[in-house]
Amino acid sequence: MRVVSLVPSLTEAVAVTAPGLLVGVTDWCTHPAGLTAARIGGTKNPDVAAVVALRPDLVVANQEENREPDLAALRAAGIEVLVTDVRTLDQAFEELERVLVTACGQARPRWLDEAEAAWAALPPPRAPRRAVVPVWRRPWMVLGRDTFAGDLLARLGVENVYADHAERYPRIPLDALNTAGADLVVLPDEPYRFTADDGPEAFPALPAALVDGRFLTWYGPSLAQAPAALRAALR
Protein backbone atom coordinates (compact mmCIF):
# COMPACT_ATOMS: atom_id res chain seq x y z
CA MET A 1 0.00 0.00 0.00
CA ARG A 2 1.19 3.52 -0.86
CA VAL A 3 0.15 6.36 1.46
CA VAL A 4 0.58 10.12 1.23
CA SER A 5 0.01 12.08 4.44
CA LEU A 6 -0.98 15.75 4.38
CA VAL A 7 -0.99 16.01 8.20
CA PRO A 8 2.14 15.97 10.39
CA SER A 9 0.35 14.13 13.22
CA LEU A 10 -0.85 11.40 10.89
CA THR A 11 2.54 11.18 9.21
CA GLU A 12 4.09 10.32 12.55
CA ALA A 13 1.30 7.87 13.37
CA VAL A 14 1.68 5.98 10.07
CA ALA A 15 5.48 6.12 10.07
CA VAL A 16 5.80 4.69 13.57
CA THR A 17 3.18 2.00 12.92
CA ALA A 18 4.11 0.95 9.38
CA PRO A 19 7.03 3.01 8.00
CA GLY A 20 7.06 1.30 4.63
CA LEU A 21 3.66 2.68 3.65
CA LEU A 22 4.54 6.38 3.36
CA VAL A 23 5.57 7.63 -0.08
CA GLY A 24 4.80 11.34 0.37
CA VAL A 25 4.60 13.81 3.27
CA THR A 26 4.38 17.58 3.73
CA ASP A 27 7.24 19.96 4.37
CA TRP A 28 5.92 20.33 7.95
CA CYS A 29 6.19 16.63 8.74
CA THR A 30 9.12 16.58 11.17
CA HIS A 31 8.48 13.37 13.13
CA PRO A 32 9.79 10.78 13.29
CA ALA A 33 13.31 11.85 12.41
CA GLY A 34 14.79 10.48 9.23
CA LEU A 35 11.67 10.44 7.06
CA THR A 36 12.66 9.54 3.50
CA ALA A 37 9.28 9.98 1.78
CA ALA A 38 8.96 12.58 -0.98
CA ARG A 39 8.09 16.12 0.14
CA ILE A 40 4.97 17.44 -1.57
CA GLY A 41 4.61 20.99 -0.19
CA GLY A 42 2.69 22.40 2.75
CA THR A 43 -0.52 21.36 4.44
CA LYS A 44 -2.34 24.36 2.95
CA ASN A 45 -0.60 24.33 -0.42
CA PRO A 46 0.33 20.77 -1.42
CA ASP A 47 1.60 20.14 -4.92
CA VAL A 48 -1.39 18.16 -6.16
CA ALA A 49 0.40 17.06 -9.34
CA ALA A 50 3.31 15.75 -7.28
CA VAL A 51 0.93 13.78 -5.06
CA VAL A 52 -0.80 12.26 -8.09
CA ALA A 53 2.59 11.35 -9.59
CA LEU A 54 3.39 9.28 -6.50
CA ARG A 55 0.43 7.00 -7.35
CA PRO A 56 -0.85 6.66 -3.79
CA ASP A 57 -3.56 4.19 -2.85
CA LEU A 58 -4.62 6.55 -0.07
CA VAL A 59 -4.15 10.18 0.95
CA VAL A 60 -4.81 10.98 4.61
CA ALA A 61 -5.93 14.51 5.42
CA ASN A 62 -7.62 16.57 8.10
CA GLN A 63 -10.65 18.83 7.92
CA GLU A 64 -8.91 21.67 9.74
CA GLU A 65 -5.40 21.44 8.33
CA ASN A 66 -6.11 20.86 4.64
CA ARG A 67 -8.15 22.75 2.05
CA GLU A 68 -11.14 21.17 0.37
CA PRO A 69 -10.19 22.33 -3.19
CA ASP A 70 -6.92 20.38 -2.94
CA LEU A 71 -8.70 17.29 -1.65
CA ALA A 72 -11.33 17.60 -4.38
CA ALA A 73 -8.58 17.76 -7.01
CA LEU A 74 -7.05 14.56 -5.65
CA ARG A 75 -10.41 12.80 -5.70
CA ALA A 76 -10.96 13.99 -9.27
CA ALA A 77 -7.66 12.31 -10.15
CA GLY A 78 -9.08 9.02 -8.89
CA ILE A 79 -7.26 8.95 -5.54
CA GLU A 80 -8.96 7.83 -2.33
CA VAL A 81 -8.84 10.59 0.28
CA LEU A 82 -9.59 9.95 3.95
CA VAL A 83 -10.42 13.15 5.83
CA THR A 84 -10.15 13.07 9.59
CA ASP A 85 -11.88 15.41 12.05
CA VAL A 86 -10.16 15.74 15.43
CA ARG A 87 -11.56 18.18 17.99
CA THR A 88 -11.37 16.06 21.14
CA LEU A 89 -9.08 13.39 22.55
CA ASP A 90 -11.75 10.73 22.07
CA GLN A 91 -12.08 11.72 18.42
CA ALA A 92 -8.31 11.49 18.05
CA PHE A 93 -8.27 7.90 19.27
CA GLU A 94 -11.19 7.00 16.99
CA GLU A 95 -9.65 8.63 13.92
CA LEU A 96 -6.22 7.09 14.51
CA GLU A 97 -7.79 3.64 14.58
CA ARG A 98 -9.76 4.47 11.43
CA VAL A 99 -6.62 5.55 9.59
CA LEU A 100 -4.22 2.87 10.81
CA VAL A 101 -6.45 -0.19 11.20
CA THR A 102 -9.45 0.31 8.92
CA ALA A 103 -7.84 2.23 6.05
CA CYS A 104 -4.23 1.02 6.18
CA GLY A 105 -4.95 -2.54 7.31
CA GLN A 106 -2.50 -2.56 10.21
CA ALA A 107 -2.83 -4.23 13.57
CA ARG A 108 -3.80 -1.79 16.30
CA PRO A 109 -0.45 -0.37 17.44
CA ARG A 110 0.75 -0.76 21.02
CA TRP A 111 1.48 2.97 21.28
CA LEU A 112 -2.21 3.72 20.77
CA ASP A 113 -3.14 1.47 23.71
CA GLU A 114 -0.41 3.14 25.78
CA ALA A 115 -1.73 6.59 24.89
CA GLU A 116 -5.29 5.72 25.88
CA ALA A 117 -4.03 4.23 29.16
CA ALA A 118 -1.90 7.29 29.94
CA TRP A 119 -4.83 9.66 29.59
CA ALA A 120 -7.21 7.35 31.44
CA ALA A 121 -4.78 7.23 34.37
CA LEU A 122 -4.79 10.98 34.93
CA PRO A 123 -5.87 11.89 38.45
CA PRO A 124 -8.98 14.04 38.77
CA PRO A 125 -8.03 17.67 38.09
CA ARG A 126 -7.79 20.06 40.99
CA ALA A 127 -9.80 23.28 41.02
CA PRO A 128 -9.49 24.47 37.42
CA ARG A 129 -7.25 27.35 36.49
CA ARG A 130 -8.48 29.76 33.85
CA ALA A 131 -6.07 30.36 30.99
CA VAL A 132 -5.69 32.26 27.78
CA VAL A 133 -3.93 30.17 25.15
CA PRO A 134 -2.37 32.20 22.33
CA VAL A 135 -1.44 30.35 19.15
CA TRP A 136 -0.23 33.40 17.19
CA ARG A 137 0.85 36.99 17.67
CA ARG A 138 0.81 39.94 15.27
CA PRO A 139 -2.18 39.62 15.36
CA TRP A 140 -2.91 37.84 18.61
CA MET A 141 -4.99 34.69 18.09
CA VAL A 142 -6.07 32.27 20.80
CA LEU A 143 -7.77 28.94 21.24
CA GLY A 144 -11.53 29.37 21.07
CA ARG A 145 -14.33 26.83 21.03
CA ASP A 146 -14.20 23.19 20.08
CA THR A 147 -10.46 22.55 19.76
CA PHE A 148 -8.37 19.45 20.37
CA ALA A 149 -5.82 21.42 22.42
CA GLY A 150 -8.59 22.92 24.51
CA ASP A 151 -9.95 19.46 25.29
CA LEU A 152 -6.52 18.25 26.41
CA LEU A 153 -6.08 21.27 28.68
CA ALA A 154 -9.52 20.76 30.22
CA ARG A 155 -8.56 17.19 31.11
CA LEU A 156 -5.51 18.63 32.89
CA GLY A 157 -7.55 21.11 34.91
CA VAL A 158 -6.96 24.17 32.73
CA GLU A 159 -10.09 25.97 31.58
CA ASN A 160 -9.78 27.97 28.37
CA VAL A 161 -11.18 31.47 28.95
CA TYR A 162 -12.39 31.61 25.34
CA ALA A 163 -13.85 28.09 25.15
CA ASP A 164 -17.31 29.53 24.48
CA HIS A 165 -16.23 32.01 21.82
CA ALA A 166 -18.13 31.82 18.53
CA GLU A 167 -14.88 31.22 16.62
CA ARG A 168 -12.41 28.39 17.02
CA TYR A 169 -9.34 30.63 16.73
CA PRO A 170 -10.49 34.19 17.43
CA ARG A 171 -8.36 37.29 17.09
CA ILE A 172 -8.40 39.06 20.45
CA PRO A 173 -6.60 42.35 21.21
CA LEU A 174 -3.79 42.01 23.72
CA ASP A 175 -5.37 44.37 26.24
CA ALA A 176 -8.52 42.20 26.21
CA LEU A 177 -6.44 39.05 26.76
CA ASN A 178 -4.82 40.66 29.78
CA THR A 179 -8.17 41.61 31.32
CA ALA A 180 -10.07 38.38 30.51
CA GLY A 181 -9.91 37.04 34.05
CA ALA A 182 -7.24 34.40 33.44
CA ASP A 183 -4.96 32.92 36.10
CA LEU A 184 -2.42 31.70 33.57
CA VAL A 185 -1.19 32.14 30.01
CA VAL A 186 -0.30 28.93 28.15
CA LEU A 187 2.22 29.48 25.35
CA PRO A 188 2.90 26.55 22.98
CA ASP A 189 5.85 26.59 20.59
CA GLU A 190 3.66 25.97 17.54
CA PRO A 191 2.16 27.14 15.29
CA TYR A 192 3.80 30.34 16.58
CA ARG A 193 7.09 29.61 18.29
CA PHE A 194 6.60 31.23 21.69
CA THR A 195 9.72 31.19 23.86
CA ALA A 196 10.80 32.52 27.24
CA ASP A 197 11.90 35.70 25.45
CA ASP A 198 8.96 36.00 23.06
CA GLY A 199 5.50 35.86 24.62
CA PRO A 200 5.54 36.00 28.42
CA GLU A 201 6.50 39.70 28.43
CA ALA A 202 3.12 40.51 26.86
CA PHE A 203 1.34 39.17 29.96
CA PRO A 204 3.17 40.82 32.86
CA ALA A 205 0.50 39.98 35.45
CA LEU A 206 0.12 36.31 34.55
CA PRO A 207 2.35 33.31 35.19
CA ALA A 208 3.34 31.77 31.85
CA ALA A 209 3.48 28.05 31.03
CA LEU A 210 5.65 27.32 27.99
CA VAL A 211 4.57 24.00 26.51
CA ASP A 212 5.78 21.77 23.71
CA GLY A 213 3.22 22.25 20.93
CA ARG A 214 3.65 18.69 19.78
CA PHE A 215 2.28 17.42 23.09
CA LEU A 216 -0.60 19.90 22.99
CA THR A 217 -1.70 19.79 19.34
CA TRP A 218 -0.44 16.56 17.75
CA TYR A 219 -2.54 13.38 17.77
CA GLY A 220 -0.23 10.45 17.31
CA PRO A 221 2.44 8.53 19.24
CA SER A 222 3.25 11.66 21.27
CA LEU A 223 -0.12 11.26 23.01
CA ALA A 224 1.44 8.56 25.20
CA GLN A 225 3.93 11.04 26.71
CA ALA A 226 1.70 14.12 26.52
CA PRO A 227 -0.11 13.84 29.89
CA ALA A 228 3.10 13.73 31.93
CA ALA A 229 4.87 16.35 29.80
CA LEU A 230 1.97 18.80 29.90
CA ARG A 231 1.36 18.33 33.62
CA ALA A 232 5.01 19.14 34.29
CA ALA A 233 4.87 22.27 32.11
CA LEU A 234 1.61 23.50 33.66
CA ARG A 235 2.73 23.26 37.30
Residue pairs with C-beta under 8 A, 6 or more apart in sequence:
1 21
1 57
1 58
1 104
1 105
2 21
2 23
2 54
2 55
2 56
2 57
2 58
3 14
3 21
3 22
3 23
3 24
3 56
3 57
3 58
3 59
3 60
3 104
4 22
4 23
4 24
4 25
4 40
4 51
4 54
4 56
4 58
4 59
4 60
5 11
5 14
5 22
5 24
5 25
5 26
5 29
5 59
5 60
6 26
6 40
6 43
6 46
6 59
6 60
6 61
6 62
6 65
6 66
6 70
7 26
7 43
7 60
7 61
7 62
7 65
7 66
7 84
8 26
8 28
8 29
8 30
8 31
8 43
8 218
9 62
9 86
9 217
9 218
9 219
9 220
10 60
10 62
10 84
10 99
10 220
11 22
11 25
11 26
11 29
11 31
11 35
12 29
12 31
12 32
12 218
12 220
12 221
12 222
13 96
13 99
13 100
13 219
13 220
13 221
14 21
14 22
14 60
14 99
14 100
14 104
15 22
15 31
15 32
15 35
16 32
16 109
16 111
16 220
16 221
17 100
17 104
17 106
17 109
17 111
18 100
18 104
18 106
21 104
22 35
22 37
23 37
23 38
23 54
23 56
24 37
24 38
24 39
24 40
24 50
24 51
24 54
24 56
25 35
25 37
25 38
25 39
25 40
26 39
26 40
26 41
26 42
26 43
26 46
27 39
27 41
27 42
28 42
28 43
29 35
29 37
31 214
31 218
31 220
31 222
38 50
38 54
40 46
40 47
40 50
40 51
40 54
41 47
41 50
43 65
43 66
44 65
44 66
44 67
45 70
46 66
46 70
48 70
48 73
48 74
48 77
51 59
51 74
51 79
52 74
52 77
52 79
56 79
57 80
58 79
58 80
58 81
58 82
58 103
58 104
59 71
59 74
59 79
59 80
59 81
59 82
60 81
60 82
60 84
60 99
60 103
61 71
61 81
61 82
61 83
61 84
62 83
62 84
62 85
62 86
63 83
63 84
63 85
64 85
64 86
66 83
71 81
71 83
74 81
75 81
82 98
82 99
82 103
84 95
84 98
84 99
85 91
85 95
86 92
86 95
86 148
86 219
87 146
87 147
87 148
87 151
88 148
88 151
89 119
89 148
89 151
89 152
89 155
89 223
91 148
92 148
92 219
92 223
93 112
93 115
93 116
95 219
96 112
96 219
96 220
97 108
97 112
100 106
100 108
100 109
100 112
101 107
101 108
111 221
111 224
114 224
115 221
115 223
115 224
115 226
118 223
118 224
118 225
118 226
118 227
118 228
119 155
119 223
119 226
119 227
121 227
122 155
122 156
122 227
125 155
125 156
125 157
126 157
127 157
128 154
128 157
128 158
128 159
129 157
129 158
129 159
129 183
129 184
130 158
130 159
130 161
130 181
130 182
130 183
130 184
131 153
131 158
131 159
131 160
131 161
131 182
131 183
131 184
131 185
131 186
131 209
132 142
132 160
132 161
132 162
132 172
132 177
132 180
132 182
132 184
132 185
132 186
132 203
132 206
133 142
133 143
133 149
133 150
133 153
133 160
133 162
133 185
133 186
133 187
133 188
134 140
134 141
134 142
134 177
134 185
134 187
134 192
134 194
134 199
135 141
135 142
135 143
135 169
135 188
135 191
135 192
136 169
136 191
136 192
137 192
137 194
137 199
137 202
139 171
140 171
140 172
140 173
140 174
140 177
141 169
141 170
141 171
141 172
142 162
142 169
142 170
142 172
142 177
143 149
143 150
143 153
143 160
143 162
143 163
143 168
143 169
144 150
144 160
144 162
144 163
144 165
144 166
144 167
144 168
144 169
144 170
145 162
145 163
145 164
145 165
145 166
145 167
145 168
146 168
147 160
147 168
147 169
148 217
148 219
149 188
149 216
149 217
150 160
150 163
152 216
152 226
152 230
153 159
153 160
153 186
153 216
153 230
154 160
154 163
156 227
156 230
156 231
156 234
158 184
158 186
158 234
161 180
161 181
161 182
162 170
162 172
162 180
172 180
174 202
177 185
177 203
178 202
178 203
178 205
178 206
182 206
183 206
183 207
184 206
184 207
184 208
184 209
184 234
185 199
185 200
185 203
185 206
185 207
185 208
185 209
186 208
186 209
186 211
186 216
186 234
187 194
187 199
187 200
187 208
187 209
187 210
187 211
188 194
188 210
188 211
188 212
188 213
188 216
188 217
189 195
189 210
189 211
189 212
189 213
190 213
190 214
190 217
191 213
194 210
195 210
196 210
199 208
199 210
200 208
200 210
209 233
209 234
210 233
211 229
211 230
211 233
211 234
212 229
212 233
214 222
215 222
215 225
215 226
215 229
215 230
216 226
216 230
